[in-house]
Amino acid sequence: MGVLTGKTALVTGGSRGIGRAIAQRLARDGALVAAHYGQNEAAAAETVAAITAAGGRAFAIRAELGVPGDAEALWAAYEAHPLHTAEVDILVNNAGAPAFAGIAETDEETYDRVQALNAKAPFFVIRHGLARLRDGGRIVNVTGTPDIALPAILATIAAKGAVNALTRSLSAELAPRGITVNSVGPGITDTDLNAAWLADPAARAHAASRSVFHRLGTAEEVADVVAFLASPDSRWVTGQHLDATGGLQLALL
């Protein structure tokens, strides 16, 4: 029996990449997983099929995040699915996307779009989910690493930093309910989101060199960290940011 047997998890952006790996890992630990997707229904179906084939339980829900009313639409889609449960034990805010632009190239429209998806959506997904989140539950926000300068995605880093700040303050607010709130910052991870620029051997070699292990991270390695924070073993950890970069900061020293 897995450590999450009898639990329900909702993973935003759960159809591909790190989100898919998180959904699969939580399902392997016994949770019923609601894998959210925004556009790619086929990818979400593949995630659910893979979980089911491995003996787990999952279902897909669709809602576009980063638009007005997105959080309400997400929870409505969850409640409309016949496999949903009345309460959720684990909420993983993983959905997001970078805008590759420095400050000079970032206009207000781009900034607002990045903030809406990467910062505003997690805030309101949590807000509208609190009535559904079971006491003693877990909130895990997949964000970014605050100690690394990444000017090429400046607006995205600002948005992710906002969620790191949210994580710390929210952990104090939800402590009376026994709910832990933590964040995880992936490093350079070998996923389809990064496939285009990692296809260049020189770019891949440079990216690998940034870690003290001299390789890229995998989605499964990030998912393992999230799984710990979702498990009963993390009950005494809250308001924390866990670096899952393979020592990226150390390589920059």
C-alpha positions, 0 to 999 in steps of 0.5 A: 500500500502506498503512502498516499493511498486514499488521498486525492491530488490535483496537479495543474499542468499535469499532462506533460513534462514535470507535471506529468512526472509528478502526476505519475509519481503521486499515483504510484504512491497511491493517490487518485490524481486529477491531471489538469491540462490547458490545451493538449487533450491528447497529452493529458490522455497519455498521462492518464493512460500511463497511470492506469496502465501502471495500476494507478487511478487518474482523470484529466480536467481541462481549464485554461489558466492565465485568463479571467475566471480561470481558478473557478473554471478549474475547480468547476471542471474538477467537480464536474468529473465523475471520479472527483472526490469531495475533498482534495488532500494534495494541491500541486501548482505546477502549470506555468510557462516562461517568456523569453525576454529581458526587461527591454523586450518585455512590454506590459502585455507580455508582463501581464500575461506572464503574471496571470499564468505564473503568479495570479493563477496559483494564488486563486487556485489556492484561494478557491480550493481552500474550502475543498482542501482537507485539513492536514493537506499539502500545497506544493508550488513548483516555482523557480530558484530565487538565488540565481540571476536569469535576466533572459526570463526576467518577468517569469522569474519575478512571477515565480518569486511572487509565488515563493513569497506567497508560499511562506506567508500562506504557510503561517495562515494555514498552519492552524488547519495542519496544512503545509505549504512549500515550494520546489525550484527545478533547475535545467530539466530535460523536458519537451518544454526545453527540447528546442534549445537543448537540441543544440549540442553546445547548448545542452553541454553548457546547460549540463555544465551548470550543475555540479553533477554535470548533467541535466535534471530529469522530470522524475527527479523533481517529481520525487521532491514534490512527492516527499512534500506531498507525503506524511513524512513532510508533516514538519516542513512548511513555508520552505523552498526546496532547491531541486536544481542539482546544485546549480547555485554551487556551479555558479560560485 
